[in-house]
Amino acid sequence: MLGVLKVKEVLAKLPKEERLSLAYIIRHLSRVTMFQEQNKMTSENLAIIFWPTLLQPAQQVLMNNEDRIKFSSLLKFLIDNSDHLFGPELPSCPPPEEDSIYDMIFHPEIAKQKDPDAYDY
């Protein structure tokens, strides 16, 4: 938990708008991991994909593999600990709705039964 407390201190230094934006994005990524059995998006995979966008260094520098691993590990840590890091400042992401895009993607046969007109392709 010491790592969480240290990262929380750093996050608290961000301007409020940036901290809230980061919190929403990280919470969303955390929610994506809830479906990792279907989408194969573990926190590690999401971190590898999104760290270059979310944790871009202020100055353009050539990074070696060790730096890339550090940035990716940091984003994975944020995703894995999002509830502890961003706490009560934001409501948790609600669970997906029953008639959600999730059904359309992963269970089209169920979604089509609910709304046959929505699937004319």
BELRAGI-V235093 format. One record per backbone hydrogen bond with DSSP energy under -1.0 kcal/mol. CO is the residue of the C=O (numbers start at 1). NH is the residue of the N-H. If there is no record, write none. Layout:
BEGIN
<<CO | NH> <CO | NH>>
END
This chain:
BEGIN
<<1 | 5> <2 | 6> <3 | 7> <4 | 8> <5 | 9> <6 | 10> <7 | 11> <8 | 12> <10 | 13> <11 | 14> <15 | 19> <16 | 20> <17 | 21> <18 | 22> <19 | 23> <20 | 24> <21 | 25> <22 | 26> <23 | 27> <24 | 28> <25 | 29> <26 | 30> <27 | 31> <28 | 32> <29 | 33> <31 | 34> <32 | 35> <33 | 36> <35 | 38> <35 | 39> <36 | 40> <40 | 42> <42 | 46> <43 | 47> <44 | 48> <45 | 49> <46 | 50> <47 | 51> <50 | 54> <51 | 55> <64 | 68> <65 | 69> <66 | 70> <67 | 71> <68 | 72> <69 | 73> <70 | 74> <71 | 75> <72 | 76> <73 | 77> <74 | 78> <75 | 79> <76 | 80> <77 | 81> <79 | 82> <81 | 85> <82 | 86> <87 | 90> <98 | 100> <100 | 104> <101 | 105> <102 | 106> <103 | 107> <107 | 111> <108 | 112> <109 | 113> <110 | 114> <111 | 115> <115 | 118> <116 | 119>>
END
